[in-house]
């Protein structure tokens, strides 16, 4: 694993946590940041989770010996 793939994997984890938190906020009925902002965070964090994870896997595979 390279530092680049580690950073990408960490970004994937942060984005996944943001997505789960947004889902809980929206399901509570009264999101602290408002429904629109929380929905935007959710809409951005779901694809970013997959993109960062995929990029981390590609980088790790490219740097295997």
PDB file of N, H, CA, C and O in Angstrom:
ATOM      1  N   UNK A   1       0.847  -1.172   0.000  1.00  0.00           N
ATOM      2  CA  UNK A   1       0.000   0.000   0.000  1.00  0.00           C
ATOM      3  C   UNK A   1       0.892   1.236   0.000  1.00  0.00           C
ATOM      4  O   UNK A   1       1.880   1.302   0.732  1.00  0.00           O
ATOM      5  N   UNK A   2       0.537   2.200  -0.820  1.00  0.00           N
ATOM      6  H   UNK A   2      -0.265   2.145  -1.415  1.00  0.00           H
ATOM      7  CA  UNK A   2       1.290   3.447  -0.903  1.00  0.00           C
ATOM      8  C   UNK A   2       0.577   4.528  -0.098  1.00  0.00           C
ATOM      9  O   UNK A   2      -0.587   4.364   0.267  1.00  0.00           O
ATOM     10  N   UNK A   3       1.266   5.625   0.180  1.00  0.00           N
ATOM     11  H   UNK A   3       2.211   5.758  -0.116  1.00  0.00           H
ATOM     12  CA  UNK A   3       0.586   6.727   0.874  1.00  0.00           C
ATOM     13  C   UNK A   3      -0.621   7.246   0.087  1.00  0.00           C
ATOM     14  O   UNK A   3      -1.635   7.626   0.673  1.00  0.00           O
ATOM     15  N   UNK A   4      -0.504   7.258  -1.237  1.00  0.00           N
ATOM     16  H   UNK A   4       0.320   6.949  -1.713  1.00  0.00           H
ATOM     17  CA  UNK A   4      -1.617   7.734  -2.062  1.00  0.00           C
ATOM     18  C   UNK A   4      -2.848   6.857  -1.875  1.00  0.00           C
ATOM     19  O   UNK A   4      -3.954   7.368  -1.702  1.00  0.00           O
ATOM     20  N   UNK A   5      -2.662   5.540  -1.910  1.00  0.00           N
ATOM     21  H   UNK A   5      -1.764   5.125  -2.050  1.00  0.00           H
ATOM     22  CA  UNK A   5      -3.821   4.662  -1.739  1.00  0.00           C
ATOM     23  C   UNK A   5      -4.379   4.748  -0.327  1.00  0.00           C
ATOM     24  O   UNK A   5      -5.583   4.592  -0.123  1.00  0.00           O
ATOM     25  N   UNK A   6      -3.508   4.996   0.651  1.00  0.00           N
ATOM     26  H   UNK A   6      -2.530   5.122   0.486  1.00  0.00           H
ATOM     27  CA  UNK A   6      -3.986   5.179   2.018  1.00  0.00           C
ATOM     28  C   UNK A   6      -4.838   6.420   2.165  1.00  0.00           C
ATOM     29  O   UNK A   6      -5.860   6.398   2.851  1.00  0.00           O
ATOM     30  N   UNK A   7      -4.423   7.505   1.525  1.00  0.00           N
ATOM     31  H   UNK A   7      -3.593   7.523   0.969  1.00  0.00           H
ATOM     32  CA  UNK A   7      -5.200   8.748   1.576  1.00  0.00           C
ATOM     33  C   UNK A   7      -6.534   8.571   0.857  1.00  0.00           C
ATOM     34  O   UNK A   7      -7.567   9.048   1.328  1.00  0.00           O
ATOM     35  N   UNK A   8      -6.510   7.889  -0.276  1.00  0.00           N
ATOM     36  H   UNK A   8      -5.671   7.501  -0.659  1.00  0.00           H
ATOM     37  CA  UNK A   8      -7.759   7.634  -0.994  1.00  0.00           C
ATOM     38  C   UNK A   8      -8.703   6.752  -0.182  1.00  0.00           C
ATOM     39  O   UNK A   8      -9.913   6.978  -0.168  1.00  0.00           O
ATOM     40  N   UNK A   9      -8.153   5.758   0.487  1.00  0.00           N
ATOM     41  H   UNK A   9      -7.170   5.574   0.475  1.00  0.00           H
ATOM     42  CA  UNK A   9      -8.975   4.891   1.325  1.00  0.00           C
ATOM     43  C   UNK A   9      -9.552   5.660   2.515  1.00  0.00           C
ATOM     44  O   UNK A   9     -10.702   5.443   2.895  1.00  0.00           O
ATOM     45  N   UNK A  10      -8.765   6.546   3.094  1.00  0.00           N
ATOM     46  H   UNK A  10      -7.831   6.722   2.784  1.00  0.00           H
ATOM     47  CA  UNK A  10      -9.266   7.383   4.188  1.00  0.00           C
ATOM     48  C   UNK A  10     -10.378   8.303   3.691  1.00  0.00           C
ATOM     49  O   UNK A  10     -11.372   8.513   4.387  1.00  0.00           O
ATOM     50  N   UNK A  11     -10.208   8.850   2.487  1.00  0.00           N
ATOM     51  H   UNK A  11      -9.401   8.679   1.922  1.00  0.00           H
ATOM     52  CA  UNK A  11     -11.266   9.686   1.913  1.00  0.00           C
ATOM     53  C   UNK A  11     -12.544   8.907   1.687  1.00  0.00           C
ATOM     54  O   UNK A  11     -13.642   9.430   1.884  1.00  0.00           O
ATOM     55  N   UNK A  12     -12.404   7.660   1.275  1.00  0.00           N
ATOM     56  H   UNK A  12     -11.513   7.236   1.115  1.00  0.00           H
ATOM     57  CA  UNK A  12     -13.564   6.804   1.093  1.00  0.00           C
ATOM     58  C   UNK A  12     -14.285   6.563   2.422  1.00  0.00           C
ATOM     59  O   UNK A  12     -15.515   6.578   2.482  1.00  0.00           O
ATOM     60  N   UNK A  13     -13.520   6.345   3.465  1.00  0.00           N
ATOM     61  H   UNK A  13     -12.521   6.333   3.416  1.00  0.00           H
ATOM     62  CA  UNK A  13     -14.114   6.128   4.794  1.00  0.00           C
ATOM     63  C   UNK A  13     -14.850   7.368   5.286  1.00  0.00           C
ATOM     64  O   UNK A  13     -15.956   7.268   5.817  1.00  0.00           O
ATOM     65  N   UNK A  14     -14.241   8.531   5.110  1.00  0.00           N
ATOM     66  H   UNK A  14     -13.343   8.612   4.678  1.00  0.00           H
ATOM     67  CA  UNK A  14     -14.869   9.781   5.547  1.00  0.00           C
ATOM     68  C   UNK A  14     -16.156  10.027   4.764  1.00  0.00           C
ATOM     69  O   UNK A  14     -17.169  10.425   5.338  1.00  0.00           O
ATOM     70  N   UNK A  15     -16.116   9.792   3.460  1.00  0.00           N
ATOM     71  H   UNK A  15     -15.293   9.468   2.993  1.00  0.00           H
ATOM     72  CA  UNK A  15     -17.312   9.986   2.647  1.00  0.00           C
ATOM     73  C   UNK A  15     -18.415   8.998   3.043  1.00  0.00           C
ATOM     74  O   UNK A  15     -19.591   9.363   3.061  1.00  0.00           O
ATOM     75  N   UNK A  16     -18.051   7.765   3.357  1.00  0.00           N
ATOM     76  H   UNK A  16     -17.096   7.469   3.342  1.00  0.00           H
ATOM     77  CA  UNK A  16     -19.050   6.778   3.787  1.00  0.00           C
ATOM     78  C   UNK A  16     -19.672   7.178   5.122  1.00  0.00           C
ATOM     79  O   UNK A  16     -20.879   7.029   5.315  1.00  0.00           O
ATOM     80  N   UNK A  17     -18.862   7.678   6.033  1.00  0.00           N
ATOM     81  H   UNK A  17     -17.882   7.799   5.877  1.00  0.00           H
ATOM     82  CA  UNK A  17     -19.389   8.139   7.327  1.00  0.00           C
ATOM     83  C   UNK A  17     -20.337   9.313   7.122  1.00  0.00           C
ATOM     84  O   UNK A  17     -21.378   9.394   7.774  1.00  0.00           O
ATOM     85  N   UNK A  18     -19.979  10.227   6.213  1.00  0.00           N
ATOM     86  H   UNK A  18     -19.134  10.161   5.683  1.00  0.00           H
ATOM     87  CA  UNK A  18     -20.854  11.363   5.913  1.00  0.00           C
ATOM     88  C   UNK A  18     -22.184  10.890   5.330  1.00  0.00           C
ATOM     89  O   UNK A  18     -23.236  11.440   5.657  1.00  0.00           O
ATOM     90  N   UNK A  19     -22.141   9.878   4.475  1.00  0.00           N
ATOM     91  H   UNK A  19     -21.286   9.431   4.210  1.00  0.00           H
ATOM     92  CA  UNK A  19     -23.373   9.352   3.878  1.00  0.00           C
ATOM     93  C   UNK A  19     -24.271   8.727   4.940  1.00  0.00           C
ATOM     94  O   UNK A  19     -25.475   8.982   4.962  1.00  0.00           O
ATOM     95  N   UNK A  20     -23.704   7.926   5.804  1.00  0.00           N
ATOM     96  H   UNK A  20     -22.726   7.718   5.786  1.00  0.00           H
ATOM     97  CA  UNK A  20     -24.492   7.277   6.861  1.00  0.00           C
ATOM     98  C   UNK A  20     -25.067   8.324   7.814  1.00  0.00           C
ATOM     99  O   UNK A  20     -26.226   8.236   8.220  1.00  0.00           O
ATOM    100  N   UNK A  21     -24.246   9.314   8.168  1.00  0.00           N
ATOM    101  H   UNK A  21     -23.304   9.385   7.838  1.00  0.00           H
ATOM    102  CA  UNK A  21     -24.735  10.378   9.041  1.00  0.00           C
ATOM    103  C   UNK A  21     -25.862  11.162   8.399  1.00  0.00           C
ATOM    104  O   UNK A  21     -26.821  11.538   9.073  1.00  0.00           O
ATOM    105  N   UNK A  22     -25.756  11.410   7.116  1.00  0.00           N
ATOM    106  H   UNK A  22     -24.977  11.105   6.568  1.00  0.00           H
ATOM    107  CA  UNK A  22     -26.810  12.139   6.411  1.00  0.00           C
ATOM    108  C   UNK A  22     -28.104  11.337   6.370  1.00  0.00           C
ATOM    109  O   UNK A  22     -29.193  11.892   6.514  1.00  0.00           O
ATOM    110  N   UNK A  23     -27.978  10.041   6.175  1.00  0.00           N
ATOM    111  H   UNK A  23     -27.094   9.589   6.059  1.00  0.00           H
ATOM    112  CA  UNK A  23     -29.181   9.195   6.175  1.00  0.00           C
ATOM    113  C   UNK A  23     -29.864   9.243   7.540  1.00  0.00           C
ATOM    114  O   UNK A  23     -31.088   9.358   7.617  1.00  0.00           O
ATOM    115  N   UNK A  24     -29.092   9.157   8.602  1.00  0.00           N
ATOM    116  H   UNK A  24     -28.098   9.064   8.540  1.00  0.00           H
ATOM    117  CA  UNK A  24     -29.677   9.232   9.948  1.00  0.00           C
ATOM    118  C   UNK A  24     -30.305  10.591  10.201  1.00  0.00           C
ATOM    119  O   UNK A  24     -31.384  10.673  10.788  1.00  0.00           O
ATOM    120  N   UNK A  25     -29.644  11.659   9.767  1.00  0.00           N
ATOM    121  H   UNK A  25     -28.768  11.592   9.290  1.00  0.00           H
ATOM    122  CA  UNK A  25     -30.194  13.001   9.955  1.00  0.00           C
ATOM    123  C   UNK A  25     -31.514  13.158   9.203  1.00  0.00           C
ATOM    124  O   UNK A  25     -32.484  13.685   9.748  1.00  0.00           O
ATOM    125  N   UNK A  26     -31.548  12.701   7.955  1.00  0.00           N
ATOM    126  H   UNK A  26     -30.760  12.273   7.512  1.00  0.00           H
ATOM    127  CA  UNK A  26     -32.775  12.832   7.169  1.00  0.00           C
ATOM    128  C   UNK A  26     -33.899  11.968   7.718  1.00  0.00           C
ATOM    129  O   UNK A  26     -35.066  12.355   7.660  1.00  0.00           O
ATOM    130  N   UNK A  27     -33.555  10.797   8.251  1.00  0.00           N
ATOM    131  H   UNK A  27     -32.607  10.483   8.298  1.00  0.00           H
ATOM    132  CA  UNK A  27     -34.601   9.918   8.788  1.00  0.00           C
ATOM    133  C   UNK A  27     -35.126  10.394  10.135  1.00  0.00           C
ATOM    134  O   UNK A  27     -36.197   9.971  10.570  1.00  0.00           O
ATOM    135  N   UNK A  28     -34.382  11.268  10.792  1.00  0.00           N
ATOM    136  H   UNK A  28     -33.512  11.612  10.438  1.00  0.00           H
ATOM    137  CA  UNK A  28     -34.855  11.773  12.085  1.00  0.00           C
ATOM    138  C   UNK A  28     -36.017  12.739  11.920  1.00  0.00           C
ATOM    139  O   UNK A  28     -36.775  12.966  12.863  1.00  0.00           O
ATOM    140  N   UNK A  29     -36.163  13.307  10.736  1.00  0.00           N
ATOM    141  H   UNK A  29     -35.547  13.123   9.970  1.00  0.00           H
ATOM    142  CA  UNK A  29     -37.270  14.219  10.493  1.00  0.00           C
ATOM    143  C   UNK A  29     -36.919  15.680  10.696  1.00  0.00           C
ATOM    144  O   UNK A  29     -37.645  16.558  10.229  1.00  0.00           O
ATOM    145  N   UNK A  30     -35.806  15.961  11.392  1.00  0.00           N
ATOM    146  H   UNK A  30     -35.217  15.247  11.771  1.00  0.00           H
ATOM    147  CA  UNK A  30     -35.426  17.337  11.660  1.00  0.00           C
ATOM    148  C   UNK A  30     -33.911  17.470  11.561  1.00  0.00           C
ATOM    149  O   UNK A  30     -33.239  17.564  12.589  1.00  0.00           O
ATOM    150  N   UNK A  31     -33.351  17.481  10.338  1.00  0.00           N
ATOM    151  H   UNK A  31     -33.897  17.405   9.504  1.00  0.00           H
ATOM    152  CA  UNK A  31     -31.895  17.574  10.197  1.00  0.00           C
ATOM    153  C   UNK A  31     -31.371  18.922  10.696  1.00  0.00           C
ATOM    154  O   UNK A  31     -31.990  19.962  10.472  1.00  0.00           O
ATOM    155  N   UNK A  32     -30.240  18.888  11.364  1.00  0.00           N
ATOM    156  H   UNK A  32     -29.737  18.043  11.546  1.00  0.00           H
ATOM    157  CA  UNK A  32     -29.683  20.113  11.944  1.00  0.00           C
ATOM    158  C   UNK A  32     -29.271  21.129  10.882  1.00  0.00           C
ATOM    159  O   UNK A  32     -29.400  22.334  11.099  1.00  0.00           O
ATOM    160  N   UNK A  33     -28.780  20.659   9.744  1.00  0.00           N
ATOM    161  H   UNK A  33     -28.675  19.680   9.568  1.00  0.00           H
ATOM    162  CA  UNK A  33     -28.347  21.570   8.688  1.00  0.00           C
ATOM    163  C   UNK A  33     -29.456  21.879   7.689  1.00  0.00           C
ATOM    164  O   UNK A  33     -29.244  22.640   6.746  1.00  0.00           O
ATOM    165  N   UNK A  34     -30.606  21.312   7.881  1.00  0.00           N
ATOM    166  H   UNK A  34     -30.778  20.693   8.648  1.00  0.00           H
ATOM    167  CA  UNK A  34     -31.702  21.479   6.945  1.00  0.00           C
ATOM    168  C   UNK A  34     -31.729  20.327   5.953  1.00  0.00           C
ATOM    169  O   UNK A  34     -30.718  19.668   5.711  1.00  0.00           O
ATOM    170  N   UNK A  35     -32.881  20.104   5.399  1.00  0.00           N
ATOM    171  H   UNK A  35     -33.702  20.639   5.596  1.00  0.00           H
ATOM    172  CA  UNK A  35     -33.049  18.979   4.493  1.00  0.00           C
ATOM    173  C   UNK A  35     -32.273  19.124   3.199  1.00  0.00           C
ATOM    174  O   UNK A  35     -31.739  18.140   2.687  1.00  0.00           O
ATOM    175  N   UNK A  36     -32.200  20.334   2.660  1.00  0.00           N
ATOM    176  H   UNK A  36     -32.634  21.134   3.076  1.00  0.00           H
ATOM    177  CA  UNK A  36     -31.524  20.534   1.383  1.00  0.00           C
ATOM    178  C   UNK A  36     -30.025  20.311   1.503  1.00  0.00           C
ATOM    179  O   UNK A  36     -29.446  19.583   0.696  1.00  0.00           O
ATOM    180  N   UNK A  37     -29.398  20.913   2.475  1.00  0.00           N
ATOM    181  H   UNK A  37     -29.868  21.505   3.130  1.00  0.00           H
ATOM    182  CA  UNK A  37     -27.941  20.768   2.634  1.00  0.00           C
ATOM    183  C   UNK A  37     -27.583  19.329   2.971  1.00  0.00           C
ATOM    184  O   UNK A  37     -26.610  18.794   2.441  1.00  0.00           O
ATOM    185  N   UNK A  38     -28.352  18.700   3.841  1.00  0.00           N
ATOM    186  H   UNK A  38     -29.142  19.134   4.272  1.00  0.00           H
ATOM    187  CA  UNK A  38     -28.091  17.307   4.199  1.00  0.00           C
ATOM    188  C   UNK A  38     -28.280  16.395   2.990  1.00  0.00           C
ATOM    189  O   UNK A  38     -27.528  15.438   2.809  1.00  0.00           O
ATOM    190  N   UNK A  39     -29.276  16.687   2.172  1.00  0.00           N
ATOM    191  H   UNK A  39     -29.887  17.464   2.320  1.00  0.00           H
ATOM    192  CA  UNK A  39     -29.490  15.906   0.953  1.00  0.00           C
ATOM    193  C   UNK A  39     -28.348  16.073  -0.045  1.00  0.00           C
ATOM    194  O   UNK A  39     -27.960  15.119  -0.720  1.00  0.00           O
ATOM    195  N   UNK A  40     -27.813  17.292  -0.134  1.00  0.00           N
ATOM    196  H   UNK A  40     -28.129  18.066   0.414  1.00  0.00           H
ATOM    197  CA  UNK A  40     -26.678  17.534  -1.026  1.00  0.00           C
ATOM    198  C   UNK A  40     -25.452  16.777  -0.528  1.00  0.00           C
ATOM    199  O   UNK A  40     -24.724  16.182  -1.323  1.00  0.00           O
ATOM    200  N   UNK A  41     -25.222  16.795   0.778  1.00  0.00           N
ATOM    201  H   UNK A  41     -25.813  17.278   1.424  1.00  0.00           H
ATOM    202  CA  UNK A  41     -24.095  16.048   1.352  1.00  0.00           C
ATOM    203  C   UNK A  41     -24.245  14.564   1.041  1.00  0.00           C
ATOM    204  O   UNK A  41     -23.273  13.905   0.671  1.00  0.00           O
ATOM    205  N   UNK A  42     -25.437  14.046   1.189  1.00  0.00           N
ATOM    206  H   UNK A  42     -26.226  14.581   1.490  1.00  0.00           H
ATOM    207  CA  UNK A  42     -25.692  12.634   0.890  1.00  0.00           C
ATOM    208  C   UNK A  42     -25.469  12.345  -0.587  1.00  0.00           C
ATOM    209  O   UNK A  42     -24.841  11.347  -0.940  1.00  0.00           O
ATOM    210  N   UNK A  43     -25.982  13.215  -1.449  1.00  0.00           N
ATOM    211  H   UNK A  43     -26.493  14.025  -1.162  1.00  0.00           H
ATOM    212  CA  UNK A  43     -25.855  12.994  -2.889  1.00  0.00           C
ATOM    213  C   UNK A  43     -24.403  13.047  -3.354  1.00  0.00           C
ATOM    214  O   UNK A  43     -24.040  12.363  -4.311  1.00  0.00           O
ATOM    215  N   UNK A  44     -23.580  13.834  -2.704  1.00  0.00           N
ATOM    216  H   UNK A  44     -23.875  14.390  -1.927  1.00  0.00           H
ATOM    217  CA  UNK A  44     -22.170  13.927  -3.071  1.00  0.00           C
ATOM    218  C   UNK A  44     -21.326  12.820  -2.444  1.00  0.00           C
ATOM    219  O   UNK A  44     -20.387  12.323  -3.066  1.00  0.00           O
ATOM    220  N   UNK A  45     -21.656  12.441  -1.229  1.00  0.00           N
ATOM    221  H   UNK A  45     -22.418  12.845  -0.724  1.00  0.00           H
ATOM    222  CA  UNK A  45     -20.804  11.497  -0.512  1.00  0.00           C
ATOM    223  C   UNK A  45     -20.967  10.059  -0.990  1.00  0.00           C
ATOM    224  O   UNK A  45     -20.018   9.281  -0.901  1.00  0.00           O
ATOM    225  N   UNK A  46     -22.130   9.685  -1.490  1.00  0.00           N
ATOM    226  H   UNK A  46     -22.902  10.318  -1.562  1.00  0.00           H
ATOM    227  CA  UNK A  46     -22.329   8.305  -1.956  1.00  0.00           C
ATOM    228  C   UNK A  46     -21.438   7.987  -3.157  1.00  0.00           C
ATOM    229  O   UNK A  46     -20.720   6.988  -3.127  1.00  0.00           O
ATOM    230  N   UNK A  47     -21.461   8.809  -4.218  1.00  0.00           N
ATOM    231  H   UNK A  47     -22.044   9.621  -4.242  1.00  0.00           H
ATOM    232  CA  UNK A  47     -20.559   8.479  -5.332  1.00  0.00           C
ATOM    233  C   UNK A  47     -19.082   8.666  -4.978  1.00  0.00           C
ATOM    234  O   UNK A  47     -18.231   7.930  -5.479  1.00  0.00           O
ATOM    235  N   UNK A  48     -18.769   9.637  -4.126  1.00  0.00           N
ATOM    236  H   UNK A  48     -19.460  10.235  -3.719  1.00  0.00           H
ATOM    237  CA  UNK A  48     -17.374   9.840  -3.739  1.00  0.00           C
ATOM    238  C   UNK A  48     -16.817   8.634  -2.997  1.00  0.00           C
ATOM    239  O   UNK A  48     -15.640   8.305  -3.145  1.00  0.00           O
ATOM    240  N   UNK A  49     -17.644   7.978  -2.207  1.00  0.00           N
ATOM    241  H   UNK A  49     -18.600   8.245  -2.088  1.00  0.00           H
ATOM    242  CA  UNK A  49     -17.206   6.773  -1.506  1.00  0.00           C
ATOM    243  C   UNK A  49     -16.722   5.730  -2.500  1.00  0.00           C
ATOM    244  O   UNK A  49     -15.632   5.176  -2.350  1.00  0.00           O
ATOM    245  N   UNK A  50     -17.528   5.467  -3.504  1.00  0.00           N
ATOM    246  H   UNK A  50     -18.413   5.917  -3.625  1.00  0.00           H
ATOM    247  CA  UNK A  50     -17.157   4.477  -4.514  1.00  0.00           C
ATOM    248  C   UNK A  50     -15.966   4.899  -5.352  1.00  0.00           C
ATOM    249  O   UNK A  50     -15.096   4.081  -5.651  1.00  0.00           O
ATOM    250  N   UNK A  51     -15.916   6.166  -5.734  1.00  0.00           N
ATOM    251  H   UNK A  51     -16.623   6.830  -5.491  1.00  0.00           H
ATOM    252  CA  UNK A  51     -14.816   6.665  -6.563  1.00  0.00           C
ATOM    253  C   UNK A  51     -13.494   6.576  -5.815  1.00  0.00           C
ATOM    254  O   UNK A  51     -12.501   6.092  -6.358  1.00  0.00           O
ATOM    255  N   UNK A  52     -13.480   7.041  -4.574  1.00  0.00           N
ATOM    256  H   UNK A  52     -14.287   7.435  -4.133  1.00  0.00           H
ATOM    257  CA  UNK A  52     -12.244   6.989  -3.782  1.00  0.00           C
ATOM    258  C   UNK A  52     -11.800   5.553  -3.536  1.00  0.00           C
ATOM    259  O   UNK A  52     -10.609   5.250  -3.614  1.00  0.00           O
ATOM    260  N   UNK A  53     -12.751   4.663  -3.238  1.00  0.00           N
ATOM    261  H   UNK A  53     -13.719   4.908  -3.174  1.00  0.00           H
ATOM    262  CA  UNK A  53     -12.396   3.277  -2.987  1.00  0.00           C
ATOM    263  C   UNK A  53     -11.826   2.627  -4.242  1.00  0.00           C
ATOM    264  O   UNK A  53     -10.818   1.925  -4.179  1.00  0.00           O
ATOM    265  N   UNK A  54     -12.463   2.859  -5.365  1.00  0.00           N
ATOM    266  H   UNK A  54     -13.283   3.430  -5.416  1.00  0.00           H
ATOM    267  CA  UNK A  54     -11.997   2.300  -6.634  1.00  0.00           C
ATOM    268  C   UNK A  54     -10.600   2.821  -6.978  1.00  0.00           C
ATOM    269  O   UNK A  54      -9.741   2.056  -7.416  1.00  0.00           O
ATOM    270  N   UNK A  55     -10.376   4.114  -6.780  1.00  0.00           N
ATOM    271  H   UNK A  55     -11.074   4.735  -6.423  1.00  0.00           H
ATOM    272  CA  UNK A  55      -9.066   4.698  -7.059  1.00  0.00           C
ATOM    273  C   UNK A  55      -8.000   4.124  -6.124  1.00  0.00           C
ATOM    274  O   UNK A  55      -6.862   3.911  -6.542  1.00  0.00           O
ATOM    275  N   UNK A  56      -8.358   3.873  -4.870  1.00  0.00           N
ATOM    276  H   UNK A  56      -9.282   4.045  -4.530  1.00  0.00           H
ATOM    277  CA  UNK A  56      -7.403   3.290  -3.925  1.00  0.00           C
ATOM    278  C   UNK A  56      -7.033   1.871  -4.336  1.00  0.00           C
ATOM    279  O   UNK A  56      -5.869   1.480  -4.250  1.00  0.00           O
ATOM    280  N   UNK A  57      -8.011   1.105  -4.779  1.00  0.00           N
ATOM    281  H   UNK A  57      -8.957   1.422  -4.849  1.00  0.00           H
ATOM    282  CA  UNK A  57      -7.746  -0.265  -5.229  1.00  0.00           C
ATOM    283  C   UNK A  57      -6.865  -0.253  -6.481  1.00  0.00           C
ATOM    284  O   UNK A  57      -5.920  -1.035  -6.583  1.00  0.00           O
ATOM    285  N   UNK A  58      -7.172   0.624  -7.424  1.00  0.00           N
ATOM    286  H   UNK A  58      -7.940   1.259  -7.342  1.00  0.00           H
ATOM    287  CA  UNK A  58      -6.346   0.713  -8.637  1.00  0.00           C
ATOM    288  C   UNK A  58      -4.909   1.096  -8.308  1.00  0.00           C
ATOM    289  O   UNK A  58      -3.974   0.528  -8.871  1.00  0.00           O
ATOM    290  N   UNK A  59      -4.724   2.052  -7.401  1.00  0.00           N
ATOM    291  H   UNK A  59      -5.484   2.513  -6.943  1.00  0.00           H
ATOM    292  CA  UNK A  59      -3.381   2.476  -7.034  1.00  0.00           C
ATOM    293  C   UNK A  59      -2.639   1.362  -6.315  1.00  0.00           C
ATOM    294  O   UNK A  59      -1.450   1.155  -6.558  1.00  0.00           O
ATOM    295  N   UNK A  60      -3.314   0.651  -5.443  1.00  0.00           N
ATOM    296  H   UNK A  60      -4.280   0.820  -5.246  1.00  0.00           H
ATOM    297  CA  UNK A  60      -2.653  -0.448  -4.724  1.00  0.00           C
ATOM    298  C   UNK A  60      -2.249  -1.564  -5.686  1.00  0.00           C
ATOM    299  O   UNK A  60      -1.166  -2.136  -5.561  1.00  0.00           O
ATOM    300  N   UNK A  61      -3.117  -1.869  -6.637  1.00  0.00           N
ATOM    301  H   UNK A  61      -3.996  -1.404  -6.738  1.00  0.00           H
ATOM    302  CA  UNK A  61      -2.798  -2.906  -7.623  1.00  0.00           C
ATOM    303  C   UNK A  61      -1.636  -2.491  -8.518  1.00  0.00           C
ATOM    304  O   UNK A  61      -0.796  -3.314  -8.880  1.00  0.00           O
ATOM    305  N   UNK A  62      -1.595  -1.208  -8.870  1.00  0.00           N
ATOM    306  H   UNK A  62      -2.277  -0.539  -8.576  1.00  0.00           H
ATOM    307  CA  UNK A  62      -0.523  -0.724  -9.754  1.00  0.00           C
ATOM    308  C   UNK A  62       0.825  -0.748  -9.078  1.00  0.00           C
ATOM    309  O   UNK A  62       1.851  -0.812  -9.755  1.00  0.00           O
ATOM    310  N   UNK A  63       0.849  -0.698  -7.762  1.00  0.00           N
ATOM    311  H   UNK A  63       0.015  -0.646  -7.212  1.00  0.00           H
ATOM    312  CA  UNK A  63       2.119  -0.639  -7.023  1.00  0.00           C
ATOM    313  C   UNK A  63       2.490  -1.944  -6.341  1.00  0.00           C
ATOM    314  O   UNK A  63       3.364  -1.963  -5.474  1.00  0.00           O
ATOM    315  N   UNK A  64       1.836  -3.033  -6.721  1.00  0.00           N
ATOM    316  H   UNK A  64       1.126  -3.018  -7.425  1.00  0.00           H
ATOM    317  CA  UNK A  64       2.224  -4.336  -6.171  1.00  0.00           C
ATOM    318  C   UNK A  64       3.505  -4.802  -6.830  1.00  0.00           C
ATOM    319  O   UNK A  64       3.785  -4.459  -7.978  1.00  0.00           O
ATOM    320  N   UNK A  65       4.274  -5.580  -6.103  1.00  0.00           N
ATOM    321  H   UNK A  65       4.046  -5.858  -5.170  1.00  0.00           H
ATOM    322  CA  UNK A  65       5.536  -6.099  -6.653  1.00  0.00           C
ATOM    323  C   UNK A  65       5.348  -7.419  -7.296  1.00  0.00           C
ATOM    324  O   UNK A  65       6.306  -7.998  -7.810  1.00  0.00           O
TER     325      UNK A  65
END
